[in-house]
Amino acid sequence: MLVHALIREDGTVGADELYTVANALGMSDQQVRLCVKRLVAEGRFTHEGRGRKAELHATADTTRALAPNADFIRHAFRQDAGLAPWDGVWHLAAFAVPESARAARDALRETLVHLGGAPLQGGLYVCANTWEPYVEEAAHRLGAHGGLTLLTTTDLRRGDTQEPAELADGLWPLQEIADRYHRLGRIARPRLDRLTGPASLTPSELLTIAVELAAELSRAMEPDPLLPPQLLPQPWPGTQARELIARCWAALRERDHGEAGPVLFRLYADAAREAADRVRR
């Protein structure tokens, strides 16, 4: 998370920034070195130089992996702004992958959950959002597309439960997700006060705040299926926490002095601004 959060607009990560922010977050230089070594070995980054003068370069796969996350962030802010109301359609995915391809089967199952799906029964998952392009891309990549079935319905029942909000409450751990957003709000508020206060902040301090916010936002959003507001209890803490985060990212962008800052500054700030602009229009 630390390394990804520090990827700049040009796809690089400066080792000096990486070590400085890691130290501010209580990580040792040895932890950073081991992390970098693992990321390079996995092919996620290339490495040039030595020590704090080194520079990491994100590979094409790493850069591409940021795009779906940006899509989800953008969709969440559109939902918060009332720009993505639910059309009443449930999206289902079923798969039958043989035991001989267990790794692909497990990876597809994990992907469906990551995309906001919930298991209805063995090999059958449901989502409240349009997820077909992401599911098909993952199935093709894993070599499991031939065993994938996609369908939609407006008539979903599980046992005696048919009311959409009741279905959602039973399928997804909404209380656990809400608790994560409450935590995000508690962490974001004091950092927003620092970012909007009169005291100056060094580039390292700004990067540290950015990483802390990015880590907590990821912690909150990774298990969040981004259900439409119509399926969630109101007021939903996710909406409130993301509003705070949007203000934090806007403040971070304002304090960015034209340097090549982390790409997260732009992705998150732009997503929030796009939704706000559409509401005003």
C-alpha positions in Angstrom: 0.0 0.0 0.0 2.8 2.4 0.9 4.6 1.9 -2.4 1.5 2.1 -4.5 0.4 5.2 -2.7 3.6 7.0 -3.6 3.5 6.2 -7.4 3.9 9.6 -9.1 2.2 10.8 -12.3 5.1 9.5 -14.3 4.9 6.0 -12.8 8.0 6.3 -10.6 8.5 6.1 -6.9 11.5 7.9 -5.3 13.4 5.8 -2.8 14.1 8.8 -0.6 10.4 9.6 -0.3 9.6 6.0 0.3 12.1 5.6 3.2 11.2 8.9 4.7 7.4 8.3 4.7 7.9 4.7 5.9 10.0 5.9 8.8 7.3 8.4 9.7 4.8 5.5 9.8 7.0 3.5 12.1 8.5 1.1 9.5 12.1 0.2 9.4 14.5 0.6 6.4 14.8 -3.2 6.4 11.1 -3.6 6.0 11.2 -1.2 3.0 14.2 -3.0 1.4 12.4 -6.4 1.7 9.2 -5.0 0.3 11.0 -3.4 -2.7 12.9 -6.7 -3.3 9.6 -8.7 -3.3 7.9 -6.2 -5.6 10.7 -6.3 -8.1 10.9 -10.1 -7.9 7.1 -10.3 -8.7 7.6 -8.1 -11.7 5.5 -5.2 -10.4 8.3 -2.7 -10.5 11.8 -2.3 -11.9 14.6 -0.8 -9.9 17.3 1.7 -10.8 20.1 3.0 -8.6 21.1 2.3 -5.0 20.0 3.3 -1.5 17.9 6.5 -1.1 18.9 7.7 -4.6 17.2 4.8 -6.2 14.0 5.0 -8.2 11.3 2.4 -8.8 9.4 2.2 -12.0 5.9 0.7 -12.1 5.4 -1.9 -14.8 2.5 -1.8 -17.2 0.6 -4.4 -15.2 0.9 -2.4 -12.0 -0.2 0.8 -13.7 -3.2 -1.0 -15.3 -4.2 -2.5 -11.9 -4.8 1.0 -10.6 -7.5 1.7 -13.2 -10.2 -0.6 -11.8 -9.7 0.9 -8.3 -10.1 4.4 -9.8 -13.3 3.2 -11.5 -14.7 1.9 -8.2 -13.8 5.2 -6.4 -15.4 7.2 -9.2 -18.6 5.0 -8.9 -18.7 5.4 -5.2 -18.7 9.2 -5.4 -21.3 9.1 -8.1 -23.5 7.0 -5.8 -22.9 9.5 -3.0 -24.0 12.3 -5.2 -27.2 10.6 -6.2 -26.0 10.1 -9.8 -26.1 6.3 -9.9 -29.6 5.2 -8.7 -30.3 1.5 -8.7 -32.3 0.2 -11.6 -33.6 -2.8 -9.7 -31.5 -5.3 -11.6 -29.4 -8.0 -9.9 -26.3 -9.2 -11.8 -25.4 -12.8 -11.4 -22.3 -14.9 -12.3 -22.1 -18.6 -12.2 -19.0 -20.7 -12.9 -18.1 -24.3 -13.2 -14.3 -24.8 -13.2 -12.9 -28.3 -12.9 -10.8 -29.5 -10.0 -7.8 -29.7 -12.2 -7.9 -25.9 -12.5 -8.4 -25.2 -8.8 -6.1 -22.2 -8.8 -8.1 -20.5 -11.5 -11.3 -21.4 -9.7 -10.1 -20.0 -6.4 -8.8 -16.8 -8.1 -12.1 -16.3 -9.9 -14.0 -16.7 -6.7 -11.8 -14.1 -4.9 -12.2 -11.7 -7.9 -16.0 -12.0 -7.7 -16.0 -11.1 -4.0 -13.5 -8.2 -4.7 -15.9 -6.9 -7.3 -18.7 -6.7 -4.8 -20.3 -10.1 -5.3 -21.9 -12.3 -2.6 -22.3 -16.0 -2.8 -25.9 -17.3 -3.2 -24.8 -20.9 -3.3 -21.9 -22.9 -4.6 -20.5 -21.3 -7.7 -23.2 -18.6 -8.0 -22.6 -15.0 -7.0 -24.8 -11.9 -7.1 -23.9 -8.2 -7.4 -26.1 -5.1 -7.4 -23.9 -3.2 -9.9 -23.0 -3.8 -13.6 -19.9 -5.9 -13.2 -19.9 -8.0 -16.4 -16.9 -6.3 -18.1 -14.7 -6.8 -15.0 -15.9 -10.4 -14.5 -15.3 -11.4 -18.1 -11.8 -9.7 -18.2 -10.8 -11.7 -15.1 -12.3 -15.0 -16.5 -10.4 -14.5 -19.8 -7.2 -13.8 -17.9 -7.6 -16.9 -15.7 -8.5 -19.2 -18.6 -12.0 -19.8 -17.1 -14.2 -17.9 -19.5 -15.6 -21.1 -21.0 -17.1 -22.1 -17.7 -18.6 -18.7 -16.9 -22.4 -17.9 -17.1 -23.7 -14.3 -16.7 -27.3 -13.3 -16.3 -29.5 -10.6 -14.8 -32.8 -10.7 -13.0 -35.3 -8.3 -11.2 -36.8 -11.2 -9.3 -34.4 -12.5 -6.8 -35.5 -14.5 -3.8 -33.5 -16.3 -1.1 -35.7 -18.5 1.0 -38.7 -16.3 2.0 -36.7 -13.1 1.5 -37.4 -11.0 -1.6 -37.4 -7.4 -0.5 -34.1 -6.0 -1.9 -32.8 -4.2 1.2 -33.5 -7.3 3.3 -31.7 -9.4 0.7 -28.7 -7.0 0.8 -28.6 -7.1 4.6 -28.4 -10.9 4.6 -25.9 -11.2 1.8 -23.3 -8.7 2.8 -21.7 -7.9 6.2 -23.1 -4.3 6.3 -22.4 -3.7 10.0 -18.7 -4.6 9.6 -18.4 -2.4 6.6 -20.1 0.5 8.4 -17.7 0.1 11.3 -14.7 0.4 8.9 -16.2 3.7 7.5 -16.7 5.0 11.1 -13.0 4.3 11.7 -12.1 6.1 8.4 -14.1 9.1 9.5 -12.3 9.3 12.9 -8.9 9.1 11.1 -9.8 11.6 8.4 -11.2 14.4 10.6 -7.9 15.4 12.4 -5.9 15.1 9.2 -8.4 17.4 7.4 -7.9 19.9 10.3 -4.2 19.8 9.7 -4.5 20.1 5.9 -6.8 23.1 6.1 -5.1 24.8 9.1 -2.6 27.6 9.0 0.5 25.6 9.8 2.8 24.7 7.0 3.4 21.0 6.2 6.6 19.6 4.6 6.3 17.4 1.5 7.1 14.4 3.7 4.3 15.2 6.1 1.9 15.6 3.2 2.9 12.3 1.8 2.6 10.6 5.2 -1.0 11.9 5.5 -1.8 10.8 2.0 -0.5 7.2 2.7 -2.5 7.1 6.0 -5.7 8.2 4.2 -5.1 5.8 1.3 -4.5 2.9 3.6 -7.7 3.5 5.6 -9.7 4.2 2.5 -8.6 0.8 1.1 -9.3 -0.9 4.4 -12.9 0.5 4.3 -13.6 0.0 0.6 -12.0 -3.4 -0.2 -14.9 -5.3 1.5 -17.5 -2.8 0.4 -19.7 -4.0 -2.5 -20.7 -0.4 -3.2 -24.4 -1.2 -2.9 -26.7 1.5 -4.2 -28.1 3.8 -1.5 -31.6 2.2 -2.0 -30.2 -1.0 -0.5 -28.4 0.5 2.4 -29.5 1.8 5.9 -29.5 5.6 6.0 -27.6 7.6 6.8 -24.8 5.4 5.5 -21.4 6.1 7.1 -19.6 5.4 3.8 -21.1 8.5 2.3 -20.1 10.7 5.2 -16.5 9.2 5.4 -16.0 9.6 1.6 -17.1 13.3 1.9 -14.4 13.9 4.4 -11.9 12.0 2.3 -12.8 14.1 -0.8 -12.1 17.3 1.2 -8.8 15.8 2.3 -7.7 15.0 -1.2 -8.8 18.5 -2.4 -6.7 20.0 0.3 -3.7 17.8 -0.5 -4.0 18.9 -4.2 -4.0 22.5 -3.1 -0.9 22.0 -1.1 0.9 20.3 -4.0 3.3 22.8 -5.3 3.2 21.8 -9.0 5.6 18.9 -8.4 5.0 15.3 -9.8 3.0 14.1 -6.8 1.5 10.7 -6.2 -1.1 9.6 -8.8 -3.5 8.9 -5.9 -3.8 12.7 -5.4 -5.2 13.1 -8.9 -7.3 9.9 -9.0 -9.2 10.5 -5.8 -9.4 14.3 -6.1 -10.6 14.1 -9.7 -13.2 11.4 -8.8 -14.7 13.6 -6.1 -14.6 16.7 -8.2 -16.3 15.0 -11.2 -19.2 14.0 -9.1 -19.6 17.4 -7.5 -19.4 19.1 -11.0 -22.2 16.8 -12.3 -24.4 17.7 -9.3 -23.9 21.4 -9.9 -24.8 21.0 -13.6 
